[in-house]
Amino acid sequence: MFEKLRIKEHMEVSDAKGRHVGTVDEVKDEMIRLTKSDSMDGKHHVLPLADVDKIEENRVYLKEDAKIPIGLGNKASVGL
């Protein structure tokens, strides 16, 4: 288990295979808000903290079954 306080602004968010999904803008309540610059539509997207598997160094790894919004991940559609 991880502590959500360890998730900081500008940390990279990756899928379970280590592929870039986005960059943390902020953590609010039980959601991670990602920066607009990582999305194809120029909007903020959010991921639930429940989808986080682990935190290593300066990277947040999502669980294998995490639902990644379409348009994230090096500005490519990776919707799962």
Order of alpha helices (4+ residues) and beta strands (2+ residues): beta-beta-beta-beta-beta-beta
